[in-house]
Amino acid sequence: MVEYLDIVDEEDNVVGRCTRDEAHSSGKRHRTVMFFVLSPNENIMVTKRTKNKDFFPGYRSVVMGGHVGAGDSYEEALKREVEEEIGTFGEYQEIGRFTKDIPEETENVKLYTVKVEPEKIRLAKDEFEGGVFMSLEDILKEVERCHDFLPETQQVLEILRRN
């Protein structure tokens, strides 16, 4: 199935529509949601991406997420992505926005937290090799020590720390 995305400007106004592949190959700005999965005690899920991912296979991530489909709202995309990626849903809150501008993608991103009971999580096997909950302090140490985290890791952690 072909995935269509709204193409947006820097102010997030829709200026066109194209396929996901076209957006990536031509560097067209599109919308994405990302979310931290938090346990009731505020630990953060850190996942390892599968080796079949288009971008950054095998890397670790402190956020999950996906594209906002053409005509969808950020909130609709959030609900869909949370269900697809962890198999459950919980209390959520928008905590910020940022622009992701790397060679692989140009995106306007809304960032959320989603609180869930860890025992209810069912990670999508086609997306993740596994995941563990860690404290923010331990994650910051690990990010400093290792270089296998997604490029936006420092940026999203800073947004989380401000909230």
FIKOLZA-1660 file (N, C-alpha, C; in steps of 0.1 Angstrom, whole numbers, plus 5000, padded with zeros to 4 digits):
% residues 163
   i   px   py   pz ch aa at
   1 5008 4988 5000  A  M  N
   1 5000 5000 5000  A  M CA
   1 5009 5013 5000  A  M  C
   2 5006 5022 4991  A  V  N
   2 5013 5034 4990  A  V CA
   2 5009 5044 5001  A  V  C
   3 5019 5049 5008  A  E  N
   3 5016 5059 5019  A  E CA
   3 5018 5073 5013  A  E  C
   4 5007 5081 5015  A  Y  N
   4 5008 5095 5010  A  Y CA
   4 5010 5104 5022  A  Y  C
   5 5018 5115 5020  A  L  N
   5 5020 5124 5031  A  L CA
   5 5017 5138 5026  A  L  C
   6 5013 5147 5036  A  D  N
   6 5011 5161 5032  A  D CA
   6 5025 5167 5033  A  D  C
   7 5028 5175 5023  A  I  N
   7 5041 5183 5022  A  I CA
   7 5038 5197 5028  A  I  C
   8 5046 5201 5037  A  V  N
   8 5044 5213 5045  A  V CA
   8 5055 5223 5044  A  V  C
   9 5053 5235 5047  A  D  N
   9 5063 5245 5048  A  D CA
   9 5069 5246 5062  A  D  C
  10 5078 5255 5065  A  E  N
  10 5084 5256 5078  A  E CA
  10 5074 5260 5089  A  E  C
  11 5063 5267 5085  A  E  N
  11 5052 5270 5095  A  E CA
  11 5042 5260 5096  A  E  C
  12 5044 5248 5089  A  D  N
  12 5035 5236 5090  A  D CA
  12 5022 5238 5082  A  D  C
  13 5022 5247 5072  A  N  N
  13 5011 5248 5063  A  N CA
  13 5012 5238 5052  A  N  C
  14 5001 5231 5049  A  V  N
  14 5001 5221 5038  A  V CA
  14 5003 5229 5025  A  V  C
  15 5013 5224 5017  A  V  N
  15 5016 5230 5004  A  V CA
  15 5015 5220 4993  A  V  C
  16 5013 5207 4996  A  G  N
  16 5012 5197 4986  A  G CA
  16 5010 5183 4992  A  G  C
  17 5012 5173 4983  A  R  N
  17 5010 5159 4988  A  R CA
  17 5018 5151 4978  A  R  C
  18 5025 5140 4984  A  C  N
  18 5032 5131 4976  A  C CA
  18 5034 5118 4984  A  C  C
  19 5040 5108 4977  A  T  N
  19 5042 5095 4984  A  T CA
  19 5053 5097 4994  A  T  C
  20 5054 5088 5003  A  R  N
  20 5064 5087 5014  A  R CA
  20 5078 5086 5007  A  R  C
  21 5079 5077 4997  A  D  N
  21 5092 5075 4990  A  D CA
  21 5096 5088 4983  A  D  C
  22 5087 5095 4976  A  E  N
  22 5090 5107 4970  A  E CA
  22 5095 5118 4979  A  E  C
  23 5088 5119 4991  A  A  N
  23 5091 5129 5001  A  A CA
  23 5106 5126 5006  A  A  C
  24 5109 5114 5008  A  H  N
  24 5123 5111 5013  A  H CA
  24 5133 5113 5002  A  H  C
  25 5130 5108 4990  A  S  N
  25 5141 5109 4979  A  S CA
  25 5143 5124 4975  A  S  C
  26 5133 5132 4976  A  S  N
  26 5134 5146 4971  A  S CA
  26 5136 5156 4983  A  S  C
  27 5136 5151 4995  A  G  N
  27 5139 5160 5007  A  G CA
  27 5127 5169 5010  A  G  C
  28 5115 5166 5006  A  K  N
  28 5103 5174 5009  A  K CA
  28 5099 5173 5024  A  K  C
  29 5097 5185 5029  A  R  N
  29 5093 5186 5044  A  R CA
  29 5079 5180 5046  A  R  C
  30 5078 5171 5056  A  H  N
  30 5065 5165 5059  A  H CA
  30 5064 5164 5074  A  H  C
  31 5053 5159 5079  A  R  N
  31 5050 5158 5093  A  R CA
  31 5052 5144 5099  A  R  C
  32 5057 5145 5112  A  T  N
  32 5059 5133 5119  A  T CA
  32 5055 5134 5134  A  T  C
  33 5051 5124 5140  A  V  N
  33 5049 5124 5155  A  V CA
  33 5060 5115 5161  A  V  C
  34 5065 5119 5172  A  M  N
  34 5074 5111 5180  A  M CA
  34 5069 5111 5194  A  M  C
  35 5071 5100 5201  A  F  N
  35 5067 5099 5215  A  F CA
  35 5076 5091 5224  A  F  C
  36 5078 5096 5236  A  F  N
  36 5085 5088 5247  A  F CA
  36 5074 5079 5253  A  F  C
  37 5078 5067 5255  A  V  N
  37 5070 5058 5263  A  V CA
  37 5075 5058 5277  A  V  C
  38 5066 5063 5286  A  L  N
  38 5070 5064 5300  A  L CA
  38 5063 5054 5309  A  L  C
  39 5070 5048 5319  A  S  N
  39 5064 5039 5328  A  S CA
  39 5057 5048 5339  A  S  C
  40 5049 5043 5348  A  P  N
  40 5043 5051 5359  A  P CA
  40 5053 5058 5367  A  P  C
  41 5065 5052 5369  A  N  N
  41 5076 5059 5377  A  N CA
  41 5085 5068 5368  A  N  C
  42 5080 5071 5356  A  E  N
  42 5087 5081 5347  A  E CA
  42 5100 5076 5341  A  E  C
  43 5103 5063 5341  A  N  N
  43 5114 5057 5334  A  N CA
  43 5110 5057 5319  A  N  C
  44 5120 5058 5310  A  I  N
  44 5118 5059 5296  A  I CA
  44 5121 5046 5289  A  I  C
  45 5113 5042 5279  A  M  N
  45 5116 5030 5272  A  M CA
  45 5127 5034 5261  A  M  C
  46 5137 5026 5261  A  V  N
  46 5148 5026 5251  A  V CA
  46 5146 5014 5242  A  V  C
  47 5145 5016 5229  A  T  N
  47 5143 5005 5220  A  T CA
  47 5155 5003 5211  A  T  C
  48 5156 4991 5205  A  K  N
  48 5166 4988 5195  A  K CA
  48 5159 4986 5182  A  K  C
  49 5161 4993 5172  A  R  N
  49 5155 4992 5159  A  R CA
  49 5159 4979 5152  A  R  C
  50 5150 4973 5144  A  T  N
  50 5154 4961 5136  A  T CA
  50 5164 4965 5126  A  T  C
  51 5170 4955 5120  A  K  N
  51 5180 4957 5110  A  K CA
  51 5174 4960 5096  A  K  C
  52 5161 4958 5095  A  N  N
  52 5154 4961 5082  A  N CA
  52 5148 4975 5081  A  N  C
  53 5151 4984 5090  A  K  N
  53 5146 4997 5090  A  K CA
  53 5152 5005 5078  A  K  C
  54 5145 5014 5071  A  D  N
  54 5150 5022 5060  A  D CA
  54 5162 5031 5065  A  D  C
  55 5160 5037 5076  A  F  N
  55 5170 5046 5082  A  F CA
  55 5175 5042 5095  A  F  C
  56 5188 5042 5097  A  F  N
  56 5194 5039 5110  A  F CA
  56 5190 5025 5116  A  F  C
  57 5192 5015 5107  A  P  N
  57 5189 5001 5112  A  P CA
  57 5198 4997 5124  A  P  C
  58 5192 4990 5134  A  G  N
  58 5200 4986 5145  A  G CA
  58 5204 4996 5155  A  G  C
  59 5200 5009 5153  A  Y  N
  59 5203 5019 5162  A  Y CA
  59 5193 5019 5174  A  Y  C
  60 5197 5025 5185  A  R  N
  60 5188 5026 5197  A  R CA
  60 5181 5039 5196  A  R  C
  61 5169 5040 5202  A  S  N
  61 5161 5052 5202  A  S CA
  61 5153 5053 5216  A  S  C
  62 5152 5066 5220  A  V  N
  62 5144 5069 5232  A  V CA
  62 5130 5073 5228  A  V  C
  63 5127 5075 5215  A  V  N
  63 5114 5078 5211  A  V CA
  63 5109 5068 5200  A  V  C
  64 5096 5068 5199  A  M  N
  64 5090 5060 5188  A  M CA
  64 5082 5070 5180  A  M  C
  65 5077 5066 5168  A  G  N
  65 5069 5075 5161  A  G CA
  65 5067 5070 5146  A  G  C
  66 5061 5080 5139  A  G  N
  66 5059 5077 5125  A  G CA
  66 5053 5089 5118  A  G  C
  67 5051 5087 5105  A  H  N
  67 5046 5098 5097  A  H CA
  67 5031 5101 5100  A  H  C
  68 5028 5114 5097  A  V  N
  68 5014 5118 5098  A  V CA
  68 5009 5117 5083  A  V  C
  69 4999 5108 5081  A  G  N
  69 4994 5105 5068  A  G CA
  69 4987 5118 5062  A  G  C
  70 4986 5118 5049  A  A  N
  70 4980 5129 5042  A  A CA
  70 4965 5131 5047  A  A  C
  71 4962 5143 5052  A  G  N
  71 4949 5146 5057  A  G CA
  71 4946 5142 5071  A  G  C
  72 4956 5136 5078  A  D  N
  72 4955 5132 5092  A  D CA
  72 4960 5144 5101  A  D  C
  73 4955 5144 5113  A  S  N
  73 4961 5153 5123  A  S CA
  73 4972 5147 5130  A  S  C
  74 4980 5155 5137  A  Y  N
  74 4991 5149 5145  A  Y CA
  74 4985 5139 5155  A  Y  C
  75 4974 5143 5162  A  E  N
  75 4968 5135 5172  A  E CA
  75 4964 5121 5167  A  E  C
  76 4957 5121 5155  A  E  N
  76 4953 5109 5149  A  E CA
  76 4965 5100 5146  A  E  C
  77 4976 5106 5141  A  A  N
  77 4988 5098 5138  A  A CA
  77 4994 5093 5151  A  A  C
  78 4994 5101 5162  A  L  N
  78 4999 5096 5174  A  L CA
  78 4992 5084 5179  A  L  C
  79 4979 5084 5179  A  K  N
  79 4971 5073 5184  A  K CA
  79 4974 5061 5176  A  K  C
  80 4974 5062 5163  A  R  N
  80 4977 5051 5154  A  R CA
  80 4991 5045 5156  A  R  C
  81 5001 5054 5157  A  E  N
  81 5015 5049 5159  A  E CA
  81 5017 5042 5173  A  E  C
  82 5011 5048 5183  A  V  N
  82 5013 5042 5196  A  V CA
  82 5007 5028 5196  A  V  C
  83 4995 5026 5190  A  E  N
  83 4989 5013 5189  A  E CA
  83 4997 5003 5181  A  E  C
  84 5002 5008 5170  A  E  N
  84 5010 4999 5161  A  E CA
  84 5023 4995 5167  A  E  C
  85 5030 5004 5174  A  E  N
  85 5043 5002 5179  A  E CA
  85 5044 4995 5192  A  E  C
  86 5034 4998 5201  A  I  N
  86 5035 4992 5215  A  I CA
  86 5023 4984 5218  A  I  C
  87 5012 4984 5210  A  G  N
  87 5001 4976 5212  A  G CA
  87 4991 4980 5223  A  G  C
  88 4993 4992 5228  A  T  N
  88 4984 4997 5239  A  T CA
  88 4984 5012 5238  A  T  C
  89 4976 5019 5246  A  F  N
  89 4976 5033 5246  A  F CA
  89 4974 5038 5260  A  F  C
  90 4978 5050 5263  A  G  N
  90 4978 5055 5277  A  G CA
  90 4976 5070 5276  A  G  C
  91 4977 5076 5288  A  E  N
  91 4976 5091 5290  A  E CA
  91 4987 5097 5282  A  E  C
  92 4984 5107 5274  A  Y  N
  92 4995 5114 5266  A  Y CA
  92 4994 5129 5267  A  Y  C
  93 5006 5135 5264  A  Q  N
  93 5007 5149 5265  A  Q CA
  93 5017 5154 5255  A  Q  C
  94 5013 5165 5247  A  E  N
  94 5023 5171 5238  A  E CA
  94 5033 5179 5247  A  E  C
  95 5046 5177 5243  A  I  N
  95 5056 5184 5251  A  I CA
  95 5065 5193 5243  A  I  C
  96 5063 5193 5230  A  G  N
  96 5071 5202 5221  A  G CA
  96 5070 5199 5207  A  G  C
  97 5077 5208 5199  A  R  N
  97 5078 5207 5185  A  R CA
  97 5092 5210 5181  A  R  C
  98 5097 5204 5170  A  F  N
  98 5110 5207 5165  A  F CA
  98 5111 5203 5150  A  F  C
  99 5121 5208 5144  A  T  N
  99 5123 5205 5130  A  T CA
  99 5135 5195 5129  A  T  C
 100 5133 5184 5122  A  K  N
 100 5143 5174 5120  A  K CA
 100 5148 5176 5106  A  K  C
 101 5160 5180 5104  A  D  N
 101 5166 5183 5091  A  D CA
 101 5179 5176 5089  A  D  C
 102 5178 5164 5085  A  I  N
 102 5190 5155 5083  A  I CA
 102 5190 5151 5068  A  I  C
 103 5201 5146 5063  A  P  N
 103 5201 5142 5049  A  P CA
 103 5190 5132 5045  A  P  C
 104 5186 5123 5054  A  E  N
 104 5176 5113 5052  A  E CA
 104 5162 5119 5052  A  E  C
 105 5159 5129 5060  A  E  N
 105 5145 5134 5061  A  E CA
 105 5145 5148 5065  A  E  C
 106 5134 5155 5061  A  T  N
 106 5132 5169 5066  A  T CA
 106 5117 5168 5071  A  T  C
 107 5116 5170 5084  A  E  N
 107 5103 5168 5091  A  E CA
 107 5100 5179 5101  A  E  C
 108 5087 5183 5101  A  N  N
 108 5081 5190 5113  A  N CA
 108 5076 5180 5122  A  N  C
 109 5081 5180 5135  A  V  N
 109 5078 5169 5144  A  V CA
 109 5071 5175 5156  A  V  C
 110 5060 5168 5160  A  K  N
 110 5054 5171 5173  A  K CA
 110 5058 5159 5182  A  K  C
 111 5062 5163 5194  A  L  N
 111 5067 5153 5204  A  L CA
 111 5058 5152 5216  A  L  C
 112 5056 5140 5220  A  Y  N
 112 5046 5136 5231  A  Y CA
 112 5053 5127 5241  A  Y  C
 113 5046 5126 5252  A  T  N
 113 5049 5115 5262  A  T CA
 113 5036 5107 5262  A  T  C
 114 5038 5094 5264  A  V  N
 114 5027 5085 5266  A  V CA
 114 5030 5076 5278  A  V  C
 115 5022 5076 5288  A  K  N
 115 5024 5068 5300  A  K CA
 115 5016 5055 5299  A  K  C
 116 5023 5044 5301  A  V  N
 116 5016 5031 5300  A  V CA
 116 5022 5022 5310  A  V  C
 117 5014 5011 5313  A  E  N
 117 5018 5001 5322  A  E CA
 117 5028 4992 5314  A  E  C
 118 5040 4990 5319  A  P  N
 118 5050 4982 5311  A  P CA
 118 5045 4968 5307  A  P  C
 119 5037 4962 5316  A  E  N
 119 5032 4948 5313  A  E CA
 119 5022 4947 5301  A  E  C
 120 5017 4959 5297  A  K  N
 120 5007 4959 5286  A  K CA
 120 5014 4961 5273  A  K  C
 121 5027 4964 5273  A  I  N
 121 5034 4967 5260  A  I CA
 121 5037 4955 5252  A  I  C
 122 5034 4955 5239  A  R  N
 122 5037 4945 5230  A  R CA
 122 5044 4952 5218  A  R  C
 123 5057 4952 5219  A  L  N
 123 5065 4958 5208  A  L CA
 123 5063 4952 5195  A  L  C
 124 5061 4960 5184  A  A  N
 124 5060 4956 5171  A  A CA
 124 5073 4949 5166  A  A  C
 125 5072 4936 5164  A  K  N
 125 5084 4928 5160  A  K CA
 125 5091 4932 5148  A  K  C
 126 5083 4938 5138  A  D  N
 126 5089 4943 5126  A  D CA
 126 5096 4956 5127  A  D  C
 127 5094 4963 5139  A  E  N
 127 5100 4976 5141  A  E CA
 127 5112 4976 5151  A  E  C
 128 5111 4967 5161  A  F  N
 128 5120 4967 5172  A  F CA
 128 5125 4953 5176  A  F  C
 129 5138 4952 5179  A  E  N
 129 5144 4940 5184  A  E CA
 129 5141 4938 5198  A  E  C
 130 5139 4949 5206  A  G  N
 130 5136 4948 5220  A  G CA
 130 5136 4962 5226  A  G  C
 131 5133 4962 5239  A  G  N
 131 5133 4975 5246  A  G CA
 131 5134 4973 5261  A  G  C
 132 5140 4983 5267  A  V  N
 132 5141 4983 5282  A  V CA
 132 5138 4997 5287  A  V  C
 133 5133 4997 5300  A  F  N
 133 5130 5010 5306  A  F CA
 133 5143 5014 5314  A  F  C
 134 5146 5027 5312  A  M  N
 134 5158 5033 5319  A  M CA
 134 5155 5046 5325  A  M  C
 135 5162 5050 5335  A  S  N
 135 5160 5064 5340  A  S CA
 135 5166 5074 5331  A  S  C
 136 5162 5086 5331  A  L  N
 136 5168 5097 5323  A  L CA
 136 5183 5098 5326  A  L  C
 137 5187 5097 5338  A  E  N
 137 5201 5098 5342  A  E CA
 137 5209 5087 5335  A  E  C
 138 5204 5075 5336  A  D  N
 138 5211 5064 5329  A  D CA
 138 5212 5065 5314  A  D  C
 139 5201 5070 5308  A  I  N
 139 5201 5072 5294  A  I CA
 139 5211 5083 5290  A  I  C
 140 5212 5094 5297  A  L  N
 140 5221 5104 5294  A  L CA
 140 5236 5099 5294  A  L  C
 141 5239 5091 5304  A  K  N
 141 5252 5084 5305  A  K CA
 141 5255 5075 5293  A  K  C
 142 5245 5067 5289  A  E  N
 142 5246 5058 5278  A  E CA
 142 5248 5065 5265  A  E  C
 143 5240 5076 5263  A  V  N
 143 5241 5084 5250  A  V CA
 143 5256 5090 5249  A  V  C
 144 5261 5094 5261  A  E  N
 144 5274 5100 5261  A  E CA
 144 5285 5090 5258  A  E  C
 145 5283 5077 5263  A  R  N
 145 5292 5067 5261  A  R CA
 145 5292 5060 5248  A  R  C
 146 5280 5059 5242  A  C  N
 146 5278 5051 5230  A  C CA
 146 5274 5060 5218  A  C  C
 147 5275 5055 5206  A  H  N
 147 5272 5063 5195  A  H CA
 147 5262 5056 5185  A  H  C
 148 5253 5048 5192  A  D  N
 148 5243 5040 5184  A  D CA
 148 5229 5045 5186  A  D  C
 149 5227 5058 5190  A  F  N
 149 5214 5063 5192  A  F CA
 149 5210 5072 5179  A  F  C
 150 5198 5073 5177  A  L  N
 150 5193 5081 5166  A  L CA
 150 5198 5096 5167  A  L  C
 151 5199 5102 5155  A  P  N
 151 5205 5116 5155  A  P CA
 151 5197 5126 5164  A  P  C
 152 5184 5125 5165  A  E  N
 152 5176 5134 5172  A  E CA
 152 5176 5132 5187  A  E  C
 153 5183 5122 5192  A  T  N
 153 5183 5118 5206  A  T CA
 153 5185 5130 5216  A  T  C
 154 5196 5137 5214  A  Q  N
 154 5200 5148 5223  A  Q CA
 154 5188 5159 5223  A  Q  C
 155 5183 5162 5211  A  Q  N
 155 5173 5172 5209  A  Q CA
 155 5160 5168 5216  A  Q  C
 156 5156 5156 5215  A  V  N
 156 5143 5152 5221  A  V CA
 156 5145 5151 5236  A  V  C
 157 5156 5146 5241  A  L  N
 157 5159 5145 5255  A  L CA
 157 5159 5159 5262  A  L  C
 158 5164 5169 5255  A  E  N
 158 5164 5183 5260  A  E CA
 158 5150 5188 5261  A  E  C
 159 5141 5185 5251  A  I  N
 159 5127 5189 5252  A  I CA
 159 5121 5182 5264  A  I  C
 160 5123 5169 5266  A  L  N
 160 5117 5162 5277  A  L CA
 160 5122 5168 5291  A  L  C
 161 5135 5172 5292  A  R  N
 161 5140 5177 5304  A  R CA
 161 5134 5191 5308  A  R  C
 162 5129 5198 5298  A  R  N
 162 5123 5211 5300  A  R CA
 162 5109 5210 5305  A  R  C
 163 5103 5198 5303  A  N  N
 163 5089 5196 5307  A  N CA
 163 5087 5189 5320  A  N  C
% end
